[in-house]
Amino acid sequence: MLILGIETSCDETSAAVVEDGRLIRSNVIRSQEDLHERYGGVVPELASRRHVTAIIPTIDVALQDAGVAKDEIDAIAVTEGPGLAGSLLVGLNTAKSLSVAWGVPLIPVNHLEGHIYSNWLTDQENDPTFQPPRFPCVCLIVSGGHTELVLIRDHGHYDVLGRTIDDAAGEAFDKGARILRLGFPGGPAIQRAATDGKMGHHTFPRAWLGETYDFSFSGLKTALLREVEKYRREPLRPKKVVSTEPFPVHEPPEYAPNMPTADIAADFQDAIIDVLAQKTAKAAQEHRAAMVILAGGVASNSLLRKRLDSLLSAPLRYPEPLLCTDNGAMIAGAGYYLYQRGIRASCDLDISPQLPLSTETSLA
């Protein structure tokens, strides 16, 4: 069964063709990093405009790379939420139009469920070593917009054990990188800087939130800001900035040359990873998980993987870096399992920017 997956929840325009929920026939991702870097984060209006111009060419390339014609596609899976409203509308309306024009079913996919199913994907047609995740498993979904700890009992059966009560871990990385003048996106930038740094010189808080599995990173960002303020260099006279940009351009502060950026980045990263890894390991032990899986952009963080390897007794599984980002293959992969359970959508389907991950959502 061939499913075309369409993903436009944030700032990546992506389309992919996946066979039987497992084999990636194509996976085309058009990034917008060059567009948003100057602003220090994603500008929703600019993201949706770029999706409009990129979506059809991206789908065309995905079909071409997969070596299939449109009449060979059995269904179209598309992200309905959560995400940025304007971005979601582009992908959803495109998918609905193609569903009608091609006469194939439309499958609505929760973006978070898509991230989970990135662990079921491979690009190797005959890979004897490939084994899908085993149930029950604990999944840590950690990205720029989401941080959730989920117990997966079977396909479509999710118990959300905990989630962030303020900022997502990926958002903390992005804002931390802005404070440290390391660039965008923040996760990879801080990881690169931390490679040259030494941990233990700067104390950052960990929000354990009692015995819960919830997360909080807003206080950590404030602590980072206070730490780097010690090294801030104010100009002798205020600069008058004249800009023709349609949105405010990120102007990072100037710091003294002796600021230990790499050391600060290393301790800041460790504070985030410590909480993520400890709570995930605790959940895996409490719920006797057969496997722990990672999903989302921060799942590619090498320190997170190393820390979990040292804490877990259960096997750890994570996607390759490309599949950790937002991509159409994960939407097509999740769409296959939804299709098998009879999930379909009509042309009345609308976006749901705040769509939660729940068993009820997946089985509706």
TASUL-V571583 format. One line per field, one symbol per residue. phi: phi as a letter, one per 40 degrees, with the letter a starting at -180 (. if undefined). psi: psi as a letter, one per 20 degrees, with the letter a starting at -180 (. if undefined). burial: # if it has 9 or more other C-alpha atoms within 8 Angstrom, else .. A space follows every 10 residues. Layout:
BEGIN
phi->???
psi->???
burial->???
END
This chain:
BEGIN
phi->.bbcbbbacb bbcaaabbbf gbcccaabbb cbdcccdccg iccdcccccc ddccccdccd ccccccgbcc ccccabbacc icicdccdcc cccccccccc ccgbcbbcbc dccdddcccc babbcbbccc bcdbccbbbb caacbaabbb cbcadgbbbc caaccacccc cccccccccc gbhbccdccc ccccdcbbch cbcbcbccfg ccbcbabccc cccccccccc bcbcccbdcc cbbcccbdcc bcccbccccc dccccccccc cccdcdcccc cccccccfcc abbbagdccc ccccccccdc cccccbbacc dcccccaccc ccccdccccc cgcbbcccdb cbdbdccacc ccbc
psi->ppppppolhd jpoqqqpppk jgoohqnppo qkhhhihiij rpogghghgh gghhgghggg hggghikqrh iiphrppqpi rrapghghhg gghgggghgg hilqqpoppp hhhgggihij qqjogmoiip pqqqqqqppo ooahiqoqop pohrpjopoo hqrqieqqgh hggghhhghi liaqqhghgh ggghhjrpqi ipoqqpnhlc jrjrqpjhhg gghgghgihh jpopqhqqpo ppqjqiqppo nqrpqqijpm gggghghggh hghggggghg hgggghjlph qpqqqrgiii phhgggghhh hqhqqpqqrq hhihrpqhhh ghghhghggh jjprqriipr qnhkprpqhh ghj.
burial->.######### ########## ########## .##..##### ##.#..##.# #..##..##. ######.#.. ..######## ########## ##.###.##. ...####### ########## ##........ ..#.###### ########## ###..##### ####..#### ########## .######.## #.##..###. ...#.##.#. ..######## #.###..#.. ##........ .......... ....#..... ########## ########## #.##....## ########## #..##.##.. ##.#.####. #.##.##### #########. ..###..... ###...###. .#..
END
